[in-house]
Structures are given as C-alpha cells and as structure tokens.
C-alpha cells in the first residue's frame, strides 16, 4: 500500500534516498521530532540512529496507517495530530530538535510555531521551497529578505545546505526545493519589547516599498502621543536617517534599536 499524495495537505513525497540520507545526516543527536513523516523516507534512516530519541507527528490518517504497518516500534512514537495546534511540551519535557520535509503550503506557519518554542528547540533541519529557504537565509539588503528572515535570524543561525530538484519527489512539485539548518544562537532576550518588535517588523514589511517614515507613521505618532511631544519634537524623530530607509536594509540589531526608539 502506498499513500496517495493529497494536494490539500501540500504532500510531495521525497523518493531520492541519497537526499533523504543527507537530510538525516545533517541533524544532531538527542530528542528529535519529525514533522510530517509521510511514507517514512526520513524515518527509515532516523530509526537506524542510536543517538536519536525519535517521535513523529503526522496529520494524515493514511500516512499514519502506512507507518504503523511498515515500521516497527511506531507505537508510542507516532502521534496523529496537527503539528500547528499540538502542545509540543507533551511530547518532550525538555529540549528537542526538529526535522522534516515541511509541507510547502504551511512552512511559514511551522516556523512561527517553532519560534514559539525557540527556547526548547536548539536545531531544525528541514526541506522547504527553495524560494522560502533563500528568503530565510538571506542577509539584509536583498529583495527576498523579509519578516520571516528577521524573526528567525533574531534567534537562529541559518545555513543553506543544498538544493533539491523536482524529480526527487512524487508527485514532482512545480518549484525547486532546498534543505536548510537552523541552530539556536546565544541570544537570550532581544533587549526591547518583543511584542512591539514584532509589530515594528510586520508594519515595516507590510509596505516594503515605502520608507520606514511612511510605513511606521502610526507607531511614530503613537510614540509622540504617549510622550506628549510637540510637532517639532515629533518631526525631529521622523527626521532621523533610519526612517529614510526601506525595511530590507535593516539588520536584526537595527530593528531592535528601532523598536527601542519607538518604545
């Protein structure tokens, strides 16, 4: 029995064994959560590793049945659930790594979920759409640098490992794919209001063709209102050189400084 790839779940099953082995070899030891194992192309190699305490989360009932039938020891390891709504602390009380061929239609949501658990997830190795991989790994100043780039780079060091062609999958996706690795950096706090930081970044890239003076105008005016500033004081803030820039020019550290400025 093979599993039928379901478009609604964004399923494209990796069939290239060399690529699967390379993905598994790129991940570290210890507790490990595989997201969306599908037909177990990574699972097969992960189960061979004595240094990995593996658990799996799969939303597709057909895939769950396949894994239970074709792999020994799945009972107690495999959880049929939606990763995006699953409390991950139920699976691992401490730290754990994440691995998976992420469904391309929800890869950004998966990363935002991982950010919620950033202090518990020291490493992520995953295959995603190449365009998204480049966006996440790109430094400031590039056209693809955006919201997810800033949020992930604030907490993780990101490596673009290798590209994967459509012919390595069934059915072949219409896009190129890539494998990246995220490793938690040494940052323990941002040094600014984290909620405001998220608002500043999202507001900035929400109108990425505009300068920060225009895209952040409501936040600037809110700051002036809280402080009881005169028009001249407000104009002085708007006149700072940083507000002449577009968001893709700012590094994580510069977004943190901007958040402090607007706090």
ABEGO torsion letter per residue (X at the ends): XBBBBBAAAGBBBBABAAAAAAAAAABBBEBBBBBGAEAGAAAAAAAABAABBBBBBBABAAAAAAAAAABBGABGABBBBBAAABBAAAABABBBBBBEBBBAAAAAAAAAAAAAAAAABABBBBBBBAAAAAAAABBBGBAABBAAAAAAAAABBBBBABBBBAAABOBBBABBBBBBBBBBBABABAGBBAAAAAAAAAAAAABAABBAAAAAAAAAAAAAAAAGBBAAAAAAAAABAAAABBAAABBAAAAAAAAAAAX
